[in-house]
Amino acid sequence: MNWKEIKSRTYTEISNALQMVVAYEPNNFDTWAKAIEAVGKIAQPLVDDGTLNDYQIICDDETNDDEVKRLNMFVLKFGWKEHGEDEWTICDFTISPKGSEICDSNSSID
């Protein structure tokens, strides 16, 4: 399986996992922790098998600020380095009443 197929499958798995975790749950620390754990269970095997070099998950009061909460949305940032790459790819996963949205960007994670 090539990286494009792995990426597509991983995006789908993360999006589905987040929808299951955040559905009918408050946008708070406990839900953020559950979301981070669910995405980690998807990402860690990709590090273990060498597909990814590293990953980081950010889901907190900065990604889910008052405006995000007011709009009844949920945001998680997932960043990774592909094996052999130095650049981070960052993806914002947004769950809203309209469904889920994925936005890719290349930048650094602090």
BELWO-V564955 format. One record per helix or strand. SS is the DSSP state (h for helix, s for strand). FROM is the first residue (numbers start at 0). TO is the last residue. Records with the same first field share a line. If there is no record, write none. Layout:
SS=FROM-TO ; FROM-TO
//
This chain:
h=2-21 ; 28-47 ; 65-69
s=51-57 ; 73-81 ; 88-95 ; 98-105
//
